[in-house]
Amino acid sequence: MAQQQPQPQLQVLNALDVAKTQWYHFTAIIIAGMGFFTDAYDLFCISLVTKLLGRIYYHIDGSPTPGSLPPSVSAAVNGVAFCGTLSGQLFFGWLGDKMGRKRVYGMTLMIMVLCSIASGLSFGRSASGVMATLCFFRFWLGFGIGGDYPLSATIMSEYANKKTRGAFIAAVFAMQGLGILAGGMVAIIVSASFKNRFQAPPYSVDSVGSTVPQADYVWRIILMFGALPAALTYYSRMKMPETARYTALVAKNAKQAAADMSKVLQTEIEEEQGKVEQIASSNTFGLFSSEFVRRHGMHLLGTTTTWFLLDIAFYSQNLFQKDIFSAIGWIPKAATMNALEEVYRIARAQTLIALCGTVPGYWFTVALIDVIGRFTIQILGFAMMTVFMLGLAIPYHHWTTPGNQIGFVVMYGFTFFFANFGPNSTTFIVPAEIFPARLRSTCHGISAATGKLGAIIGSFGFLYLAQNPNPAKADHGYPAGIGVRNSLFLLAGCNLLGLLCTFFVPESKGKSLEEISGENEGKDDIAGDNQTVPV
């Protein structure tokens, strides 16, 4: 079919694309970023307290080792928030395209605030009752967090200019690293305060006395703290105007879009209702249409598969750092510590990894994504994650011998660095740029939900796979697994597959959202240019 000439860009959208970096850009980053700060804090703080939950609620008299969560309970506590997140990403992603980004944005934040507090107030008459209540509220906490993914990414992409759009979206996502860091720091402060106030002997000296009654407050305070940053940004979220791209291209209200952005950009913008109707009439295909498959099918396949494979490795690493550190001897044996000392040691280890590997990786992406592009960063990240995972796995027995643990931790930190200066950032950014406005939030939600499916597989699967192949050496209640070494080989394979699937995803650096998605082209345009893979 003959290719038609592109339709002229709306003045309001062109004004956003060419706008110089202004205060409203930073305001949007802070408002959307604090949601992601809270998301990361809430999702990852549970890994800091699961050992403590085991000591408090599953103590066995006479056991040589402290109580631990049974396999099914541990899997549920660690993974239930991801199930909620997956559901929230699909639901709120769809709702963001139906009702508007702003109207849905406040709902997700209130769910997160209420469920963070409720998670810490999980009471019950029995251990199973407390865990069931905790899992219930963490599911709904995850549901609210899930909505934040597509909405924050979409809002930031639609507000940004095309020159620095990648850096702005990456900066929102980089708040995840600060949330992980904050979780570790809060756990350090709370556990250290209680540890110094309520002295207790190691488990090996006094199995009952090693877990003081006040330890039950520690995990509750850590979980509830996640409500604070979300609550502080609620008012600001409600004051944000709807994005011009939603108002003009989806709601078809050119007057409102021009009025909103005239205030934001502090300049006069002409309303162009005729152009809005013209663009809308030439872009009517739905998500399940053959036209969508033709134009964006390969794109959606690329964003879903890369996010899925990345999250299997990323969340396995994050949630079970404590198990890996214990396996190599970086954290002392549980029986040699009291309950609060163990929380402190785990939090300190994870904070060190976050500070040295996780957080810098995010900000390297912010600095370089609009210079070298999304595709290059994602390929580099997957490649280096594969290399470092193999570097951990092949000489694994060397790393576990005394004196070599620091080398293991450095290598492990580099896998986090290249996850975040790599696919953990780009898989979040790209789906917010390459799909049409009326399907953008939905497609981002689908991509993110596929990623969370990978996180669920990682969090549930790694729990069992990483167990010692010798049944006698596996953790209490767990069947024999394939061991940490073979699990690392498996995660390296996921990273290599992710690298290959990156070739389905187009480069979006330096282009307007309408240019990337083809929204300013006629009905008969061929989407071949949009599906070109950068080489």
N, C-alpha and C positions, 0 to 999 in steps of 0.2 A: 504494500500500500504506500502511496505517496506520503511523504512527511510534510505536515503542515508547519507554518511558521509559529514559533512560540508566541503566546499571548503576552501583552505588556504586563509587567509586574505592577501590583497595586502600590500606590504611593505610600500608604501606611506601612506596608511590609518592606518596601525598599528603604524607608526611613529607618526602620529597625535594623536592616542588614548593614547599612553604611554608618550607623550611629557610632560616634566615638565612645570609648569606655567612660561611663558616667556613674554617679553615685547610685542610681537605681539598679545598676548591674550588681554592685556589691551588696545592696540591700536584698536583692533577690537571692544571691548566693548564700547570705547569712540565714535568711528565712527558710529556704529550701534545705540548706546544709545542716541546720540544727535538727531538722527532722531526721536526716541521715545519721547525724551524731547519735541521736536517741535510738535509731534503728540498730546501729552496730552495738551500742552499749547493751541494749536489751537482749539482742540475739546471742552475744558472746559472753555476757557476765555469768550465764548459767554454768559454763564450763569451769568457772572459778570456784563454785560452791558444791558441785556434785559429790566430791569426796567428803565434804563436811556433812551433806545430807545423809550419806551412807553411814557415817560414824554416829550421827544423832539418832536416826530412825531404824537402822538395821544392825545394831550392835548384837553380837552373839557372845554370851558369857563363855569364857574359857578359850576363845579362839585366839590363835597366835598372831593374827592380823586384825586390824580395825574393821569394823563393819563397812560394807560397800553396798551400793544399790544393786539389786538383782538385775540380770541382763535385760529383762523386759521393761523394768522400771527405768533403768538408765537410758535405754533406747527411747522410751517415751518422753522422759524429761528433757533429753537433749534434742530430740527430733520433732516434738509436737508443735513447737513454734514455727518450724519450717513448713509443716502441713498447713497451718493457718496462713503463713505468708504466701504460699502458693495459691491458696483460695482467694486471698485478698488481692493478689496481683491480677488474677483473671477478672475478678468481679469489679474492682475499682478501676482497672484499666478500661474495661468496657464502659463503666459508668462515667468516666472522665470524658469519653467521646460523646456520650449521650446528653449529659447534664452540664458539661463544662468543667474545666480544670479547677477553677476556684471554688465552686459550690461543693465539690467533693473533698477538697483539700482539708477543710476544717474537720470533717467527719473522721478522717483517718487519725488526725492528731488527738482528738478527744478519746477515741478508742484506746490509743497508746497510753495516754495519761491514766485513764481509769484502770486499765488492765495491769499496768506496772504496779500501781498501788495494791490492787487486788491480789496480785501474785505474791507480794510480801505478806499479805494477810491470810495466807492459805492455812486454815486451821482444820483440825479433825480429831476425832477420838482415837484414831489408830494411825500407824505409819502409812498404810495404804490410803486412808482417808485424806491425809495431808498431801500425799503425792497426786492423788486423783484431782483434788481441788487445784493444786499447783498446775497440773497439766491442762485443766480446763481453762484457767485464766491465761496461761501462756499460749494456748491455741488462739484465743481471741486477741491477745497482744500481737501475735504474728499476723493475724488478719488485718489489723490496722497498719502494721509495718509494711505488709504487702502492698497496700494502696499507695504508700509513699514512693515506692520505686517508679512506677510509670508516671505518676503525677509530677514528682519533683523533676525528673528528667525531661518530661514534655514541657513543663512550664519554663524551665531554664533554657531549653533549646529554642523555644518560641519567643523568649524575651531577648536573646543574645544577638549580637551582630555576627555576620558571617566570618569576619577575620579572626575573632577570638572566641567563637562559640564553643569549640572543643575544650579550651582552657576553663571556661565558665562552668560547663557541665562537669568537667573533671574536678573542679574545685568543690562543687556540691558533693560529689562522690567521695572526695578526699576527706570529708568530715567523718566518713566511716572509720578511717584510721584513727582520728582523734577520739572517736567514741570507744574504740577498742582500747586505746591507751588510757582513757578516763576510767573504763571499767576496771582495769588492773590497778590504777592508782587509788580508786575508791576502796577496792578490796584490800590493798596494802594498808591504807590508813585505818579502816574499820577493824581489820583483824589485828593490826599492831596495837591499837588502842585497847581492845578487849584482852589481848594476850598479856599486856603489861598490867592491866587492872585485875585480871583474874588468873593468877598463876596456876599452872597445872603441870603434873609430871608427864613424861612420855608414856605412850601406850604400853610399852614393854614393862614399865615399872608399875603402873596402875591403870588397867584397861578401862575401868569405869571412870575414875577420877580424871583421866586425860581429856575427856570431853566435858567441860563445865556446862551447867545448865544454861548459862548466859550465851553460849555459842549459838543457840537457836535464834537469837536476835540478829546475829551477824549476817546470815544469808538473807534474812528478810530486809534488813537495811540496804544491803547491796542491791537487791532486786528493785526495791521501791525508789531508790535514787534516780532511776531512769525516767521517772515521771517529771522531774524538775525541768530539764532543758526543753522538753516538749511543751509543758505548760507555759513557759516564759515566752514562747514564740506564737502562741495561739492568736493573740490579738493582731499581731503583725500580718499573719496569714489572711485574716479576715479583711484586712484593709487593702490587700493587693487587688488591683483591677484584673479582670479576666484578660487572658492573652489576646492580642489583636488577631492572631491567626485563627483562634477558635471563633471569636466573634465575627470575623469577616468571612472566613472560608467554610465554617461549619454552621454557625447560627445565621449567616448571611445578613448581618446587620452592619453595613458599612459605616453608618452614622455613629454608632456607639464605639466601633473600633477606632475611628478617627478621633473621637472626643477623648477616649481613654488614653491613647498614645500621644495626643497633643499635650495632655497634662504631664505624662511621664517624660516625654522628650523635650518639653517646653518649647514647642514650635507649632506653627499652624499646619495642619494636614488636611488635605481635601478629601471629602467623602466621595467614594466612587461606586455607587450602588449598581450602576450598569455593568461595570467591569466585574464586580462581585458575582452578579447573576450569570454573566458570561462564563466565568471560571467554574462556578458551581455546576452549570449545565453540562460542561464538558468533562466533569469528574464525578460520575454517579455510580461507578461500579462498587460492589460490596466486597466484604472480606472473603466470601465463599464463591466469588464469581470467577469465571475463566479469565477475565480481564486482569483481575488481581494476580492470579497465578502467573499469567504471562508477563506482567510488569514486575511483580515483587515476590513471586513464589520462591525463587532462588535466594533472594535476600532474606526472607523469613527462615528458610532452611538454614542459611548460614548463621543468622543471629541466634537461633534456638540451639543448634548443635554445639556451637562454640561455647555458649554460656553453660549448657548442660555439662560438657566435659570439663570445663574450667572449675565449676563448683564442686564436682566430685572430689577433685584434688584439693581445692582451696579450703573447703569446709572440713574435710578430713584432717587437714593440717591444723586448722584453727581450734577445733573443738577438742582434739585429743593431743594437744601439745603436752599436757600434763602426763599422759601415758607414755609418750615418746621420751620425755625428759626423765621419767622414772626408769624406763627400760635401759637408758644409757648411763644411769647413775648420777645425773645432774641434780635431781631432787632426791634427798635421802629416803631410805626405806620408811614406809608409813609408820611402822611400829616404833621407830626411834624418835617420833615427834608426837606432840599432843595435837588436838584437832585444830586449834587456832594457828599453831605454828605451821601446819600443813597448808592451810589457806594462804598464809603469808608467803610461804616459799613458792607455791604455784603462781600466785599473783605477781610476785617479783620476777619470776622467770618469763611469764607471758608479757609483762610490761617491758622487759628488756628486749625481747624479740620485736614487739610493736615499735619501740622507740628506734631501734637500730635498722630494722628491715621493712616493717609494714608502712609506717608513716612516711619515711623518705621516698618510698616507691610511688605513693600517690602523688606527691608534690613534684617528682620528676616528670610524671605524666602531665600535670598542669603546665609545667614550664615548656615542654617539648611537643605536645600533641599537635599544635597548630604550626609547628615548624617541620617535623618529619612525617606527620600524618598518622591516622589511626591504624592503617594496615601494617605499616612498618613496626609500630610499637607492639601490636598484637602478635605478629610473627616472631619478633625478637623475644617477647615475654614467654610465649609457649616454648620456644627453642631453648631458652636458658633455664626455664623450669624443668624441662626434660633432662638437660645436662646435669643440673644440680641434684635432682632426684636420683639419677643414676650414680652421681658422685657420692651420695649418701648410702645407696643400696649396695653397690658392688663391693666396697670395702667395709661393709657394715660392722663386721666383727672387729675390725681395727678401731672403729669409732667407739665401740662399747668397752674397750680396755681402759683401765685407769690411766689418766694423763692425757687422753685424746678427746675428752668430752667437749673441750672448748672448740676444737676444730669442727666437730659435729654441729655445734650450735651456730658457728659462723656460716657453715654451708647451709644449714636449715634457714638461717636468717636471709641468705641470698635468694632462696626459693620464694620467700615472702616478698622480697624486694621486687623480683621480676614478675611475680603475680600481679603486683599493684602498679609497677611500671610495665604494664602489659595487659593481658586479657581481662583481669578483674576490673580494670577501669574502662577499657575500650568496649567490652561487651555491654556495659551500661550505657555508654555514650552513643554508639552507632544506631541502635534501634530508635533513639529519639530524634534521629536526623533523616533517615532514608525512606520513611513511609509517609503517605498523604496525611494532611492535618486531621481529617475526619476519622482516620483509622490509626493515627499515631500512638495514642495512649493505649489502645487495644493491642496493637502489635508489640509495643514495648512490654505490656503486661504478659502477653503470651511468651515472649522471649525470656522475660524474667522468671515466669512460672516454670518454664522448662529448666532454667538454671536451678531453681529451688528443688525441682525433682532430682537433679544431680546432687544437691546438698543433702537431701533426705537419704539418697543412696550412700553418700559419703559418710553421713553421721551415723546411720544405722549399720551400714556394711562394715565400716572400718572398726567399729566397736568389736565385732566378732572376728573379722579377718586378722586383725593385729594380735590376737591371742597367740600365746606360745604353741607351736605344733605338738609339744609334749603335754598331754592332758593333765598330768600331775603339776605342771608349772603354769597352767592357765589360771586366770583370776577365778575366785570362788564363784561357782554357779555358771561359768561360761564353758562351752565346748572348746576343744582345741581348734586353733585357727591356722593361718599360713605364716604367722609371725610378722613382725614389723618390717623386716628386710624385704620379704616377698610382696608385702603390701605397698612398699615404696616403689618396687618395680611396676606394680599394677598402676599406680598413680602416674608414673613416668609415661606409661603407655597411653593413658588418657590425655596427657599433655601433648603427646606427639600427634594423636588423632585430632586434637583441637587445632593444632598448627595447620593440618591439611584442610580442615573445614573452613579455615579463615579465607581460603581462596573463593568462597561463595559470596563474600561480603564486599561491597564496593567501597571505594575511598570517598569520603565526604568532605575532606579538607577544603576550605576556601570557597565553597559553593553555598548559595542560598538554599533554604529548605525546599522551596518550590522547584528549584532547578534540579535538585537531587531526586525528589519524588516524582517529577514530571507533571506537577499540578498546573504549571503555566503553559502546558502544551495542549494541543487539540486532541479530539477523540481518536483521530486516526494515527496518532504518533506511534512509532514503533519504539518499544522500551529498550531496545538493544543497547543504546548508549548508557542507560542507567545500570545495566547488568554487567558492564565491563569490569573485569577484575584487574586492579593495578598490578603491574609487574615491574 
